[in-house]
């Protein structure tokens, strides 16, 4: 018996074979297209009248999407109306630059005939058209020379969209914020002893508030957070702990008149023993007498970080009041066992009370205009004296050893008030733009919460800032 395929099955099989053959042929053509009309390099010719090291600006070539662009935009105000370009190709039949002219016919430049023509990029992307040597294939590349529209490295404070201090109290006299349990927690209290706790996943989100029952004589400004517990001391120096800022608060049995913060599993603080200040921890370890220059109160918040050369966390704090009532600008570090002053004597912060230390980012630009992001610490605000707030922003590139005046682009706006003893929270905020391929990304914002105004009143608003560059839509 002879088996025969039905006609409809035979037709289907032949069609599938033909379709596969067409696909294979198209894939071969696509491969040839890339190799015969590929751009291998793109740059700008040197022109110091436009920008120093212009010929070192790096351009990304995206062959898949036919895009050419400089990911690190040129400085604000760079004139891109007369730029000579350099295009690297291999064995092509034609290279043309098609320049848009609003309201007029586009200008077309034959690059192979004259490689010194000035190209105008001021009206937007220019089309780079590559034709293969056999004249069978043509591909258009979209070339963009990006220029910043605003100063990218400015620390921008949005003073028109400030949020009020999250509290239900009519007249709070004190407020302190910490990060705890993946949330921002703000505790506020008034002169009558009423207290409120506000929590949010992000300081820019909606806050949830609740009444809080604090220990008698609670020192709200001593609020500190560990991995799984909160801590607060009282006017009499009794250290309390809680799993929820709203309470209940339980005495630990330890005595601390000052709480600096929590590093790892230890609460770091100071205790006044008669007339002598002693540096203590909870759980308790060996007590040592505080050096005369050591701050015993009104310091910055404790900033904790880890290093690759130690399995113990390192913590730093700056500023504060010493035992003799004076002010200091020194930076002190805790290595897990001991305190030490780490700052360079010539480059330290000015003597002040309660500066906010902010772990953040700053940018360095190389001679070829490539930008690198570096981790830094900013010192913002603080009190220089009675009624005098610190308005100069300082920056440390080496974790508190050397402090320098931050660039002018990172200084406070002239019309912006600043506080002292403010809590610095850095939180990622989702930024959305309806643009492809990137529509949403995380942007780390600085939030300054609580603390005091120049006249000792609770600071009424949440201040928010960001380095402009961090808010730009990524180019990938």
C-alpha positions as CSV (number, residue, x, y, z in Angstrom):
1,X,0.0,0.0,0.0
2,X,1.4,3.4,-1.0
3,X,1.1,6.3,1.5
4,X,0.3,9.6,-0.1
5,X,0.3,13.0,1.5
6,X,-3.0,14.9,1.1
7,X,-2.7,17.8,-1.2
8,X,-3.4,20.4,1.5
9,X,-0.7,19.0,3.7
10,X,1.8,19.0,0.8
11,X,1.0,22.6,0.1
12,X,1.4,23.6,3.7
13,X,4.8,21.8,3.9
14,X,6.0,23.6,0.7
15,X,4.9,27.0,2.0
16,X,6.7,26.4,5.3
17,X,9.9,25.5,3.4
18,X,9.6,28.6,1.3
19,X,9.0,30.8,4.3
20,X,12.0,29.4,6.1
21,X,14.1,30.0,3.0
22,X,13.0,33.6,2.9
23,X,13.8,34.1,6.5
24,X,17.3,32.7,6.0
25,X,17.9,35.0,3.1
26,X,16.7,38.1,5.0
27,X,18.9,37.3,7.9
28,X,21.9,37.1,5.5
29,X,21.0,40.5,4.1
30,X,20.7,42.0,7.6
31,X,24.1,40.7,8.4
32,X,25.6,42.2,5.3
33,X,23.8,45.5,6.0
34,X,25.6,45.9,9.3
35,X,29.0,45.1,7.9
36,X,28.7,47.2,4.8
37,X,27.1,50.4,6.3
38,X,28.5,50.3,9.8
39,X,29.9,53.4,11.6
40,X,33.0,52.4,13.4
41,X,33.8,55.7,15.1
42,X,32.5,59.2,15.6
43,X,34.0,62.2,17.2
44,X,34.3,66.0,17.0
45,X,37.3,67.9,15.8
46,X,39.3,70.0,18.3
47,X,38.1,73.6,18.7
48,X,39.1,75.4,21.8
49,X,36.9,78.3,20.9
50,X,33.9,76.0,21.5
51,X,35.2,73.9,24.3
52,X,38.6,72.7,25.6
53,X,39.3,69.0,24.7
54,X,36.3,68.9,22.4
55,X,38.0,66.2,20.4
56,X,38.0,64.0,23.5
57,X,34.2,63.9,24.0
58,X,33.2,60.3,23.9
59,X,30.3,59.2,21.6
60,X,28.4,56.0,22.0
61,X,27.5,54.2,18.7
62,X,24.4,52.0,19.1
63,X,24.5,49.9,15.9
64,X,21.3,48.1,16.7
65,X,19.2,51.2,16.9
66,X,21.3,53.4,14.6
67,X,22.0,56.0,17.3
68,X,25.1,58.0,18.0
69,X,25.2,60.3,21.0
70,X,27.4,61.6,23.9
71,X,26.0,60.2,27.1
72,X,27.8,62.8,29.2
73,X,26.3,66.1,28.0
74,X,28.4,69.1,27.2
75,X,28.3,72.1,29.6
76,X,25.4,74.5,29.7
77,X,25.7,77.1,26.9
78,X,28.1,75.2,24.6
79,X,27.7,76.4,21.1
80,X,27.1,73.4,18.8
81,X,26.1,75.3,15.7
82,X,29.5,74.9,13.9
83,X,31.1,71.6,14.7
84,X,33.5,69.6,12.5
85,X,32.9,65.9,12.8
86,X,35.0,62.8,12.2
87,X,33.3,59.7,10.9
88,X,35.2,56.4,10.7
89,X,33.9,53.8,8.2
90,X,35.4,51.0,6.1
91,X,34.9,50.7,2.3
92,X,31.6,52.6,1.9
93,X,30.2,54.2,-1.1
94,X,28.8,57.3,0.4
95,X,28.7,59.3,3.7
96,X,26.2,62.2,3.9
97,X,25.2,64.5,6.8
98,X,21.6,65.8,6.6
99,X,21.2,68.8,8.8
100,X,17.7,70.1,9.7
101,X,16.9,73.8,9.1
102,X,13.6,74.9,10.6
103,X,11.3,76.3,8.0
104,X,13.8,75.6,5.2
105,X,15.0,72.6,3.1
106,X,17.5,70.4,5.0
107,X,21.2,70.9,4.2
108,X,23.1,67.9,2.8
109,X,26.8,67.6,3.2
110,X,29.0,65.1,1.3
111,X,31.4,64.0,3.9
112,X,33.7,62.1,1.5
113,X,34.0,65.1,-0.7
114,X,34.8,67.6,2.2
115,X,35.6,66.4,5.7
116,X,36.0,70.0,7.0
117,X,32.4,71.2,6.7
118,X,30.9,72.7,9.9
119,X,27.8,70.9,10.9
120,X,25.0,72.7,12.8
121,X,23.6,70.5,15.7
122,X,21.7,73.4,17.4
123,X,18.4,72.5,15.8
124,X,18.4,68.9,17.0
125,X,19.7,65.5,15.8
126,X,21.5,65.3,12.4
127,X,21.0,62.3,10.1
128,X,24.2,60.5,9.1
129,X,23.5,58.5,5.9
130,X,25.9,55.6,5.0
131,X,25.7,54.0,1.6
132,X,27.4,50.7,0.9
133,X,30.1,50.5,-1.7
134,X,27.9,48.6,-4.1
135,X,25.2,51.2,-3.7
136,X,22.7,48.5,-2.8
137,X,22.2,49.4,0.9
138,X,21.7,52.6,2.8
139,X,21.4,53.2,6.6
140,X,20.5,56.4,8.4
141,X,22.0,57.1,11.9
142,X,20.5,59.6,14.2
143,X,23.4,61.7,15.6
144,X,22.8,63.9,18.7
145,X,25.3,66.2,20.4
146,X,23.7,66.6,23.9
147,X,24.2,69.8,25.8
148,X,22.9,70.4,29.4
149,X,20.0,72.8,29.6
150,X,20.5,73.3,33.4
151,X,23.6,73.1,35.6
152,X,23.8,69.3,36.1
153,X,25.8,69.3,39.3
154,X,23.7,71.8,41.2
155,X,22.1,70.8,44.4
156,X,18.5,71.8,43.6
157,X,16.0,72.6,46.4
158,X,12.4,72.7,45.4
159,X,11.2,75.4,47.7
160,X,7.8,75.7,46.0
161,X,6.8,72.1,46.9
162,X,7.7,71.8,50.6
163,X,5.9,69.4,52.8
164,X,4.9,70.4,56.4
165,X,6.3,68.5,59.3
166,X,4.2,65.3,59.6
167,X,2.5,65.7,63.0
168,X,-1.0,66.0,64.5
169,X,0.3,68.3,67.2
170,X,-0.8,71.9,67.0
171,X,2.4,73.4,68.5
172,X,5.2,70.8,68.5
173,X,8.4,72.0,70.2
174,X,10.7,69.2,69.0
175,X,10.9,66.6,66.2
176,X,13.3,63.9,65.2
177,X,13.4,61.5,62.3
178,X,15.1,58.1,61.8
179,X,15.0,55.3,59.3
180,X,13.7,52.1,60.9
181,X,12.1,48.9,59.6
182,X,12.3,50.2,56.0
183,X,10.3,53.3,56.8
184,X,11.0,56.9,57.8
185,X,9.8,57.5,61.4
186,X,9.2,61.0,62.8
187,X,8.6,61.5,66.5
188,X,7.3,65.0,67.6
189,X,6.3,66.3,71.0
190,X,4.9,69.5,72.5
191,X,5.5,71.4,75.7
192,X,2.6,69.6,77.5
193,X,4.2,66.2,76.9
194,X,1.9,65.1,74.1
195,X,3.6,63.1,71.4
196,X,2.9,62.0,67.8
197,X,4.6,59.4,65.6
198,X,4.4,59.6,61.8
199,X,5.6,56.9,59.4
200,X,6.0,56.7,55.7
201,X,7.7,54.3,53.2
202,X,9.3,57.4,51.7
203,X,9.3,61.0,53.0
204,X,7.6,62.0,49.8
205,X,4.7,59.6,50.4
206,X,1.6,60.0,52.5
207,X,2.3,59.8,56.2
208,X,0.4,57.7,58.8
209,X,0.2,59.3,62.2
210,X,-0.6,57.9,65.6
211,X,-0.5,59.1,69.2
212,X,2.7,58.1,71.0
213,X,3.3,57.3,74.7
214,X,6.9,58.2,75.4
215,X,8.9,57.7,78.7
216,X,8.5,60.5,81.3
217,X,10.9,63.3,80.5
218,X,11.7,61.8,77.1
219,X,14.5,63.5,75.2
220,X,13.0,63.3,71.7
221,X,16.3,64.5,70.1
222,X,18.1,61.4,71.4
223,X,15.9,59.1,69.3
224,X,18.1,56.5,67.5
225,X,17.4,53.4,65.5
226,X,19.1,50.0,65.4
227,X,18.3,47.1,63.1
228,X,15.4,45.9,65.2
229,X,14.9,48.4,68.0
230,X,14.5,52.1,68.8
231,X,16.3,53.9,71.6
232,X,15.6,57.1,73.5
233,X,17.0,58.6,76.7
234,X,15.3,60.8,79.3
235,X,16.2,64.0,81.2
236,X,17.4,61.9,84.0
237,X,19.6,59.8,81.7
238,X,17.6,56.5,81.7
239,X,17.9,54.7,78.4
240,X,14.7,53.2,77.0
241,X,14.0,50.9,74.0
242,X,10.9,50.1,71.9
243,X,10.0,48.1,68.8
244,X,7.5,50.8,67.8
245,X,8.0,54.5,68.3
246,X,4.4,54.8,69.5
247,X,5.3,52.5,72.4
248,X,5.5,50.8,74.7
249,X,8.9,52.0,75.8
250,X,10.9,49.8,78.2
251,X,13.8,50.8,80.4
252,X,17.1,49.1,79.5
253,X,18.6,49.7,82.9
254,X,21.5,51.6,81.3
255,X,22.3,55.3,81.9
256,X,23.1,57.7,79.0
257,X,22.7,61.4,79.1
258,X,23.6,61.6,75.4
259,X,22.8,59.1,72.7
260,X,24.9,59.5,69.6
261,X,23.4,56.6,67.6
262,X,23.6,52.9,67.0
263,X,26.5,51.2,65.3
264,X,26.0,47.5,64.6
265,X,24.5,46.0,67.8
266,X,25.8,48.8,70.1
267,X,24.1,52.0,71.2
268,X,26.8,54.7,71.6
269,X,26.5,57.4,74.1
270,X,27.9,59.5,76.9
271,X,27.1,59.5,80.6
272,X,27.7,62.3,83.1
273,X,29.3,60.7,86.2
274,X,29.4,63.5,88.7
275,X,31.4,66.2,86.8
276,X,33.1,63.7,84.5
277,X,31.7,62.7,81.1
278,X,32.3,59.0,80.2
279,X,31.9,57.3,76.9
280,X,29.6,54.3,77.2
281,X,27.8,51.7,75.2
282,X,24.7,49.5,75.5
283,X,25.1,46.6,76.0
284,X,27.7,47.8,78.4
285,X,31.4,47.6,77.6
286,X,34.5,49.3,79.1
287,X,33.8,52.9,80.0
288,X,36.4,55.6,79.2
289,X,36.6,59.2,80.1
290,X,35.7,61.5,77.3
291,X,38.6,63.6,76.0
292,X,38.3,67.4,76.6
293,X,37.7,68.0,72.9
294,X,35.1,65.3,72.6
295,X,31.5,66.5,72.0
296,X,29.1,65.5,74.7
297,X,25.9,66.8,73.1
298,X,24.3,68.5,70.0
299,X,26.4,66.6,67.5
300,X,25.3,65.6,64.0
301,X,23.4,62.3,63.7
302,X,25.7,59.2,63.7
303,X,26.6,58.1,60.1
304,X,27.4,54.4,59.9
305,X,29.1,52.7,57.0
306,X,31.1,49.5,56.3
307,X,34.5,49.2,54.6
308,X,36.3,46.4,52.7
309,X,39.1,46.4,55.2
310,X,37.1,45.7,58.4
311,X,34.2,43.4,59.4
312,X,33.0,46.0,61.9
313,X,30.9,49.0,61.0
314,X,32.6,52.4,61.2
315,X,30.5,55.4,62.5
316,X,31.3,59.1,62.3
317,X,29.7,62.2,63.7
318,X,30.7,65.9,63.6
319,X,30.2,69.1,65.4
320,X,28.6,69.5,68.9
321,X,29.2,70.9,72.3
322,X,32.1,70.0,74.5
323,X,32.1,69.5,78.3
324,X,33.3,73.0,78.9
325,X,30.4,74.5,77.0
326,X,32.4,75.3,73.8
327,X,31.6,74.2,70.3
328,X,33.7,72.0,68.0
329,X,33.9,71.3,64.3
330,X,35.8,68.0,64.7
331,X,34.8,64.7,63.1
332,X,35.0,61.7,65.4
333,X,34.9,58.1,64.3
334,X,34.0,54.8,66.1
335,X,35.8,51.7,64.9
336,X,33.8,49.2,66.9
337,X,36.0,49.6,70.0
338,X,37.4,53.1,70.2
339,X,36.7,56.7,69.4
340,X,39.2,58.9,67.5
341,X,39.3,62.3,65.9
342,X,39.9,61.7,62.2
343,X,39.7,65.0,60.5
344,X,42.6,66.9,59.0
345,X,43.4,69.8,61.4
346,X,43.6,72.3,58.5
347,X,40.5,71.1,56.7
348,X,37.7,70.6,59.2
349,X,34.2,71.9,59.7
350,X,33.8,75.2,61.5
351,X,32.7,74.9,65.1
352,X,29.0,74.4,65.1
353,X,26.1,72.6,66.7
354,X,23.9,69.9,65.0
355,X,25.1,69.9,61.4
356,X,23.3,67.4,59.2
357,X,25.7,64.8,57.7
358,X,24.4,63.5,54.4
359,X,25.8,60.4,52.6
360,X,25.4,61.4,49.0
361,X,27.0,61.7,45.6
362,X,29.0,64.2,43.6
363,X,30.5,64.2,40.2
364,X,34.0,64.6,38.7
365,X,34.5,65.4,35.0
366,X,37.7,64.2,33.2
367,X,39.5,66.1,30.5
368,X,37.6,64.2,27.8
369,X,34.3,65.3,29.4
370,X,33.5,61.9,30.8
371,X,31.7,62.1,34.2
372,X,32.3,59.7,37.1
373,X,30.1,59.5,40.2
374,X,31.7,59.4,43.6
375,X,30.4,58.7,47.1
376,X,30.7,61.8,49.4
377,X,29.5,63.2,52.7
378,X,27.8,66.6,52.7
379,X,27.6,68.7,55.9
380,X,24.5,71.0,55.7
381,X,23.2,73.5,58.2
382,X,24.0,73.7,61.9
383,X,24.2,76.5,64.4
384,X,27.3,78.7,64.5
385,X,26.3,80.7,67.5
386,X,23.2,82.1,69.2
387,X,20.7,82.8,66.4
388,X,23.3,82.2,63.6
389,X,22.7,79.3,61.3
390,X,25.5,77.8,59.2
391,X,24.7,78.4,55.5
392,X,27.9,77.0,53.9
393,X,27.6,73.5,52.5
394,X,30.8,71.4,53.0
395,X,31.9,68.2,51.2
396,X,34.2,65.4,52.2
397,X,35.5,63.0,49.5
398,X,37.3,60.8,52.1
399,X,34.6,60.0,54.7
400,X,35.2,62.9,57.0
401,X,39.0,63.2,57.0
402,X,39.1,66.3,54.9
403,X,36.3,68.9,54.6
404,X,36.2,71.4,51.8
405,X,33.7,74.1,50.9
406,X,31.4,72.5,48.4
407,X,31.2,74.0,44.8
408,X,29.1,77.1,44.5
409,X,26.5,75.0,42.5
410,X,25.9,73.0,45.7
411,X,25.5,75.9,48.1
412,X,22.1,76.9,49.5
413,X,19.8,79.3,47.7
414,X,20.0,82.8,49.1
415,X,16.3,82.8,50.0
416,X,16.3,79.4,51.7
417,X,16.2,79.1,55.5
418,X,18.1,76.1,57.1
419,X,18.0,74.6,60.6
420,X,20.2,72.8,63.0
421,X,20.0,69.3,64.5
422,X,18.0,68.2,61.4
423,X,17.7,64.6,60.6
424,X,19.1,63.8,57.1
425,X,17.3,61.0,55.2
426,X,18.4,59.9,51.7
427,X,15.6,58.0,50.0
428,X,15.1,56.8,46.5
429,X,12.1,58.3,44.8
430,X,10.6,56.9,41.6
431,X,10.7,59.4,38.7
432,X,8.5,58.7,35.7
433,X,8.7,60.1,32.2
434,X,6.6,58.8,29.4
435,X,9.5,58.3,27.1
436,X,11.0,55.1,25.7
437,X,13.0,53.0,26.4
438,X,13.3,54.2,30.0
439,X,10.1,55.3,31.7
440,X,10.9,55.1,35.4
441,X,14.1,55.1,37.5
442,X,15.2,55.6,41.1
443,X,16.5,59.1,42.1
444,X,18.0,59.6,45.5
445,X,16.6,62.7,47.2
446,X,17.9,64.3,50.4
447,X,15.3,65.1,53.0
448,X,16.0,67.3,56.0
449,X,13.4,66.7,58.8
450,X,12.9,68.2,62.2
451,X,15.5,70.1,64.1
452,X,15.3,73.8,65.0
453,X,15.1,77.2,63.4
454,X,17.5,80.0,64.2
455,X,15.4,81.1,67.2
456,X,15.0,77.6,68.7
457,X,11.6,76.7,67.3
458,X,10.9,73.4,65.7
459,X,11.6,73.5,62.0
460,X,8.2,73.5,60.3
461,X,8.9,72.0,56.9
462,X,10.6,69.1,55.2
463,X,13.4,70.3,53.0
464,X,14.1,68.2,49.8
465,X,17.0,68.4,47.5
466,X,18.6,66.4,44.6
467,X,21.7,66.8,42.4
468,X,20.1,67.7,39.0
469,X,22.1,65.1,37.1
470,X,20.5,62.3,39.2
471,X,17.0,63.4,38.0
472,X,17.9,63.3,34.3
473,X,16.4,60.5,32.3
474,X,19.0,57.8,31.7
475,X,20.1,57.5,28.1
476,X,20.2,53.7,27.9
